Amino acid sequence: SNIVVQLILDGDDAGRKALKNLENRPKEKKISLRSNIDYFQLPNTIEDLLSDRVKRILKKTMPSQVSLNEDINGRITHFSFEERHKKRVAEKAVDLSERREDWDGFKGLLTKILESW
């Protein structure tokens, strides 16, 4: 039986740096990594896949752990949380994602992963 490892990388500076390092390393061993097959790079961060509804509830229920800014039109311009609270915020986000549309942001990623098999 084969074991398949597929990476999901944020599209932020840290994710781009990690990808660059990964792409340079396999050349030494004559291994090539294929985009959307061996790894999946997000447009920005995994947090951006959360629905706005869930982000707003997280901010309301976890105000000291979550940072959220909106523009004058009510669009979220920034959403983040402290690294040390990541697990707790992620668990709460999953619990809050009770509507189908709460998972829409993840649909594209999951579709790409399934297509790669």
Buried (B, 14 or more C-beta within 10 A) or exposed (E): EEEEEEEEBBBBEEBEEBBEEBEEEEEEEEEEBEEEBBBBBBEEBBBBBBBBBBBBBBBEEBEEBBEBEBEEEEEBEEBBBEEEBEEEBBEBBEEBBEEEEBBEBBEEBEEBBEEBE
